[in-house]
Amino acid sequence: MNPVRLMTLNPGHFHAALVQKEMIAEIDPRVHVYGTLGSDLLLHLGRIAGFNTRRERPTRWELEVHACSNPIERLLAERPGNVVVLAGFNRVKIDAIKAAVEAGFHVLADKPWIIVPEDRPKLQSALATAEAKGLIAYDIMTERYEITSLLQKAFVNDPEVFGTIDPGSPDEPAVYMESRHFLMKMVAGVPLRRPLWYFDIHHQGEGLSDVGTHLVDLVQWMVFPEQTIRAPAETAIVSAKRWPTVMSRADFQKVTGESEFPAAVAPHVHGDHLDYFCNTLVTYTVRGVHVKLNVLWDYESTAAPGDTHYAVFRGTNARVEVRQGVEENWRPELYIVPLGNKIESALKAVQNRIQALQEVYPGVGVQPQGGDLRISIPDHYRIGHEAHFSEVTRQFLRYLQQPGEFPRWENPNMLAKYYVTTEGVARSQ
């Protein structure tokens, strides 16, 4: 194939820079950046400069910056690359994706692609166009590359360990996931500065429609691996609710650098506080399996050093759980919890699975811990969230080189995923 030449369009989120955190041989080091001249563009350039000047494994990116009033129009006219990279500006992102594939470009875009139900036809059109033109339009699902998620998937799909999925009920779901994020955080070693538009829920999206995209993706990917999910035929929202994280004016200034709330969030400002609707609790079914997702945003962590993830899958033989709390030293750890006190038979089944996994994940083991079985994971597999962007990018490049290997279930499952997220938020409102 031709050399991969990236064109970063309107980099409004730090994830756009993380695609370039490491040099990848197949990608031309000269990258074209199209955006309006402002703080978002300058922050993006600063992050790439930081990668180039860091002490360990500095990158060698060369940026051609095109600052203009209509970046996408100029990109489509000049066409200096073959892959469009997008992150941020969620409300209008699908329009850019659609324009890119219609112009014949591959797309590597961060979630979410859409945040409202009205845009589902645009998503379907963009994916159909990409497929018809032989293009790859790929959603950056980094959580599939987290080692605890990979191992959780392996055990959930082992009948000897897990049994079969328990369909559950709304009160006792088969799958429960809780994802907690923080508005104040560190990225690439420096405090993250969030743009003003980030706090406009009509522009950024709410909890489920944004980071909740990862959770919905993991459910389909783990419970129905390599299977096509059709929405709405095979999915249904049972219930949903939303609530705000309340930010003081001082908190807002600390995370944005601005002392005044923007006009776009005025309906949610009460005195010196902003009601930021970024939390969603949703219960839904997929092929009759009950799922409950709790997407939470706090302002700043008082204990955990970063975002946390909790995930439980209930089978007829055991529960397979990812926990990330004080007992885990705030690091995600994987547990098998046998049902019916069958610890000995469960241990044997887990040992058999681990033996089979040694070829792919050598060094993974198991340690009994009370009534649980804790999976021991060597440190070298724990590369961190930011490094997962390079892994997603490498997978995307493999699909560019071998387009016939792009899974047939990816596009319909993306439609199913965004059906759940957009419909869930709409129900909560």
C-alpha positions in Angstrom: 0.0 0.0 0.0 1.0 3.7 -0.3 2.8 5.3 2.7 0.3 6.3 5.4 0.1 10.1 5.6 -1.9 11.5 8.5 -4.1 14.6 8.3 -5.3 15.6 11.8 -8.5 17.6 11.5 -9.7 20.0 14.3 -7.8 18.5 17.2 -10.1 19.4 20.0 -9.2 16.5 22.4 -5.9 15.3 23.7 -6.6 11.9 22.2 -5.7 13.3 18.8 -2.1 13.8 20.0 -1.9 10.3 21.6 -2.2 8.7 18.2 1.3 10.2 17.7 2.8 9.5 21.1 5.1 6.9 19.5 6.7 6.7 16.1 5.3 4.0 13.9 7.3 2.8 10.9 4.4 2.7 8.4 3.4 6.4 9.1 5.2 9.2 7.3 6.7 11.5 10.0 5.3 14.6 8.2 1.7 15.1 9.5 -0.6 17.8 8.2 -2.7 19.5 10.9 -5.9 21.4 9.9 -7.6 23.6 12.5 -8.9 27.0 13.4 -6.2 29.2 15.1 -7.0 29.1 18.8 -6.2 27.3 22.1 -7.3 23.8 20.9 -4.8 23.9 18.0 -2.0 25.4 20.1 -2.5 22.8 22.9 -2.3 20.0 20.3 0.9 21.4 18.8 2.3 21.7 22.3 1.6 18.0 23.0 3.3 16.9 19.8 6.3 19.1 20.6 6.4 17.5 24.1 6.7 14.1 22.5 9.5 15.3 20.2 11.5 16.8 23.1 11.0 14.2 25.8 14.1 12.6 27.2 13.1 9.0 26.7 12.2 7.7 23.2 11.6 11.2 21.7 9.5 11.2 18.5 10.5 12.9 15.2 7.2 14.3 13.9 7.2 17.1 11.4 4.0 19.1 11.4 2.6 21.1 8.5 0.1 23.4 10.2 -2.9 24.8 8.2 -4.6 27.3 10.5 -7.8 28.6 8.7 -11.4 29.5 9.2 -12.7 26.3 7.4 -10.3 23.5 8.1 -12.3 20.6 6.5 -12.9 22.6 3.3 -9.2 23.2 2.9 -8.2 19.6 3.8 -10.6 18.3 1.2 -9.2 20.7 -1.4 -5.5 20.1 -0.7 -5.6 16.4 0.1 -2.0 16.0 1.4 -2.6 12.6 3.0 -4.8 9.5 3.0 -5.9 9.1 6.6 -8.0 11.6 8.6 -7.5 11.6 12.4 -10.3 13.1 14.5 -10.8 13.7 18.2 -13.1 16.1 20.0 -15.9 18.4 18.8 -18.3 15.4 19.2 -21.5 17.0 18.0 -20.2 17.7 14.5 -17.7 14.9 14.3 -19.9 12.6 12.2 -20.2 15.3 9.5 -16.5 15.4 9.2 -16.2 11.6 9.1 -18.9 11.4 6.5 -17.2 14.1 4.3 -13.8 12.3 4.7 -15.0 8.9 3.5 -17.1 10.4 0.7 -13.8 12.1 -0.4 -12.0 8.8 -0.4 -10.0 9.0 2.9 -9.6 6.4 5.5 -10.6 7.6 9.0 -9.2 7.0 12.5 -11.5 8.7 14.9 -11.8 8.8 18.7 -15.2 8.2 20.3 -17.9 9.2 20.3 -18.8 9.4 16.7 -22.3 10.6 17.5 -24.0 11.8 20.6 -27.7 12.2 19.6 -30.2 9.7 18.1 -30.8 12.0 15.1 -27.3 11.4 13.8 -27.6 7.6 13.6 -28.6 7.7 9.9 -25.4 9.8 9.2 -23.3 7.1 11.0 -25.0 4.4 8.9 -24.4 6.3 5.7 -20.7 7.0 6.5 -20.0 3.3 7.3 -21.9 2.2 4.1 -19.9 4.6 2.0 -16.6 3.5 3.6 -17.5 -0.2 2.9 -18.5 0.6 -0.7 -15.3 2.4 -1.4 -13.0 -0.1 0.3 -12.0 2.3 3.0 -11.4 1.7 6.7 -13.3 3.9 9.1 -12.2 2.8 12.6 -13.4 3.8 16.1 -10.5 4.1 18.6 -11.6 1.5 21.2 -8.6 1.5 23.5 -10.2 -0.6 26.2 -10.0 -3.7 24.0 -6.2 -3.5 24.5 -6.2 -3.3 28.3 -4.7 -6.5 29.6 -7.4 -7.1 32.2 -10.1 -6.7 29.5 -8.3 -9.2 27.2 -8.0 -11.8 30.0 -11.5 -11.1 31.2 -12.7 -11.9 27.7 -10.7 -15.1 27.6 -12.2 -16.4 30.9 -15.8 -15.3 30.1 -15.6 -17.3 26.9 -14.2 -20.5 28.7 -17.2 -22.8 29.4 -15.2 -24.7 32.0 -14.4 -21.6 34.0 -17.4 -19.3 33.4 -20.2 -21.7 32.2 -22.7 -19.7 30.2 -23.8 -16.1 30.7 -26.7 -15.7 33.2 -29.3 -13.5 31.4 -30.0 -11.8 34.8 -32.6 -9.2 35.4 -32.8 -5.4 35.8 -32.1 -5.7 39.5 -29.4 -8.3 39.2 -27.9 -7.9 35.7 -25.6 -10.3 33.9 -23.1 -7.5 33.4 -22.4 -4.6 35.6 -19.7 -2.0 34.8 -18.8 1.1 36.6 -16.4 3.7 35.1 -15.2 6.6 37.2 -13.4 9.5 35.6 -12.1 12.9 36.9 -12.3 16.3 35.3 -8.9 17.3 36.8 -6.2 14.8 35.7 -2.7 14.4 34.4 -2.0 13.6 30.7 1.5 12.9 29.4 2.9 14.2 32.7 1.2 17.6 32.8 -2.2 18.8 34.1 -4.9 18.6 31.5 -6.5 21.8 30.4 -10.1 21.3 29.2 -11.6 23.7 26.6 -14.7 25.7 27.4 -16.8 23.7 24.9 -16.1 20.5 26.8 -18.7 21.5 29.4 -21.5 22.1 26.8 -23.3 18.7 26.9 -24.9 19.5 23.6 -21.4 19.7 22.1 -19.4 17.2 24.1 -22.2 14.7 25.0 -23.1 13.2 28.4 -21.5 10.4 30.4 -22.9 7.4 28.5 -22.7 9.0 25.1 -19.0 9.8 25.6 -16.8 7.5 27.8 -19.7 5.0 28.1 -19.1 4.1 24.5 -16.1 2.0 25.7 -18.3 0.1 28.1 -21.0 -0.8 25.6 -18.3 -1.9 23.2 -16.7 -4.2 25.8 -20.0 -5.9 26.5 -20.6 -6.8 22.9 -16.9 -7.7 22.4 -16.8 -10.0 25.4 -20.2 -11.6 25.5 -20.7 -12.0 21.8 -17.2 -12.2 20.3 -17.0 -11.9 16.5 -20.8 -11.9 16.3 -23.0 -9.3 14.6 -25.4 -7.4 16.9 -28.4 -5.8 15.2 -30.0 -2.7 16.7 -32.7 -2.0 17.6 -33.8 -5.6 16.9 -31.5 -7.2 19.4 -31.2 -4.4 22.0 -33.6 -2.5 24.2 -33.2 0.2 26.8 -34.9 -0.8 30.1 -34.2 2.4 32.2 -31.8 5.3 32.4 -31.2 8.3 34.6 -28.8 11.2 34.7 -27.4 13.6 37.3 -24.9 16.4 37.4 -21.4 16.9 38.9 -21.6 20.3 40.5 -18.6 22.5 39.8 -17.8 25.8 41.6 -16.6 28.7 39.7 -13.1 28.2 41.2 -13.2 24.5 40.1 -14.1 25.6 36.6 -11.3 28.1 36.4 -8.8 25.6 37.7 -9.6 23.1 34.9 -10.2 25.5 32.0 -8.2 28.6 32.9 -11.3 30.8 32.4 -13.0 32.6 35.3 -16.4 32.9 33.6 -18.9 30.2 32.6 -19.5 30.3 28.8 -22.9 31.4 27.5 -23.6 27.8 26.2 -23.9 26.4 29.7 -25.9 29.3 31.1 -29.1 27.2 31.6 -27.2 25.0 34.0 -25.5 27.7 36.0 -26.9 28.5 39.5 -25.1 31.3 41.2 -21.5 30.4 41.4 -22.0 26.7 40.5 -22.4 24.7 37.2 -24.5 21.6 37.0 -22.5 19.5 34.6 -24.6 16.6 33.4 -22.0 14.0 32.9 -23.3 11.0 34.9 -25.5 8.3 33.5 -26.9 5.0 34.8 -28.5 2.8 32.2 -29.9 -0.7 32.1 -30.5 -2.4 28.8 -30.6 -5.8 27.2 -28.7 -7.2 24.3 -30.0 -10.5 23.0 -31.9 -10.9 26.3 -28.8 -10.4 28.5 -29.3 -7.7 31.1 -26.6 -5.0 31.3 -26.2 -2.1 33.8 -23.6 0.6 33.2 -22.8 3.3 35.6 -20.7 6.2 34.1 -19.4 8.6 36.7 -17.5 11.9 36.6 -16.1 13.5 39.7 -14.2 16.7 39.7 -11.0 15.5 41.3 -9.9 12.2 43.0 -9.4 12.3 46.7 -7.9 8.7 46.8 -7.5 7.0 43.4 -4.5 8.3 41.4 -6.5 8.2 38.2 -9.7 6.8 36.5 -11.1 3.6 37.8 -12.9 0.6 36.2 -15.1 -2.1 37.8 -16.6 -4.8 35.7 -18.6 -8.0 36.7 -19.7 -10.7 34.3 -22.0 -13.3 35.9 -21.8 -16.9 34.5 -23.5 -20.1 35.6 -20.1 -21.4 37.1 -18.4 -18.2 38.2 -18.3 -14.4 38.2 -15.4 -12.9 36.3 -14.5 -9.5 37.8 -12.2 -6.6 37.2 -11.7 -4.6 40.5 -9.7 -1.4 40.9 -9.8 -0.2 44.5 -7.7 0.2 47.6 -7.0 -3.6 48.0 -5.7 -3.6 44.4 -3.5 -0.5 45.1 -5.7 1.3 42.5 -4.5 -1.0 39.8 -7.1 -3.0 37.8 -6.9 -6.7 38.8 -8.8 -9.7 37.5 -10.6 -12.2 39.8 -12.6 -15.4 39.2 -15.3 -15.9 41.9 -16.5 -19.5 41.8 -20.2 -20.1 42.6 -21.3 -22.7 45.1 -18.0 -22.9 46.9 -16.5 -25.0 44.1 -13.0 -23.5 44.6 -11.0 -26.7 43.8 -12.7 -27.5 40.5 -12.7 -23.8 39.6 -9.0 -23.6 40.3 -8.3 -26.5 38.0 -10.4 -25.0 35.2 -8.6 -21.7 35.6 -5.2 -23.4 35.6 -6.1 -25.2 32.4 -7.1 -21.9 30.7 -3.9 -20.2 31.9 -1.8 -23.0 30.5 -3.5 -22.4 27.1 -2.9 -18.7 27.4 0.9 -19.0 28.0 1.6 -18.9 24.3 0.0 -15.4 24.0 0.5 -14.1 27.6 3.5 -16.0 29.1 3.8 -15.4 32.9 0.2 -15.0 33.7 -0.8 -17.1 36.7 -3.4 -17.6 39.4 -3.4 -17.2 43.2 -6.1 -18.3 45.5 -7.2 -15.4 47.7 -9.9 -16.4 50.2 -12.8 -17.6 48.2 -11.6 -15.9 45.1 -9.0 -16.7 42.4 -6.8 -13.7 41.6 -5.1 -13.7 38.2 -1.5 -12.6 38.5 -0.4 -10.3 35.7 3.3 -9.5 35.0 4.0 -5.7 35.1 5.2 -5.6 31.5 1.6 -6.2 30.3 0.4 -3.0 32.1 1.4 -0.4 29.5 -1.3 2.2 30.5 -4.1 3.9 28.7 -2.1 6.3 26.7 0.0 3.5 25.1 -3.2 1.8 24.0 -3.6 4.5 21.3 -0.5 3.2 19.5 -1.8 -0.3 19.7 -5.2 0.7 18.2 -3.3 2.6 15.5 -1.2 -0.4 14.6 -4.3 -2.5 14.3 -5.8 0.1 12.0 -2.7 0.0 9.9 -2.9 -3.8 9.6 -6.5 -3.3 8.2 -5.2 -0.8 5.7 -2.6 -3.3 4.5 -5.0 -6.2 4.5 -8.5 -4.7 4.1 -10.0 -8.2 3.7 -9.2 -8.9 7.3 -11.4 -6.1 8.6 -14.1 -7.9 10.6 -17.6 -8.0 9.0 -19.1 -7.5 12.5 -17.3 -4.2 13.3 -19.6 -1.8 11.4 -23.0 -3.3 12.4 -21.7 -3.6 16.0 -20.7 0.1 15.9 -24.3 0.9 14.9 -25.6 -1.2 17.8 -23.1 0.4 20.2 -24.2 3.9 19.3 -27.8 3.0 19.4 -27.4 2.0 23.0 -25.4 5.2 24.0 -27.6 7.7 22.2 -30.9 6.1 23.0 -29.8 5.6 26.7 -29.0 9.3 27.1 -32.2 10.3 25.3 -34.2 8.1 27.8 -32.3 9.6 30.8 -33.3 13.1 29.7 
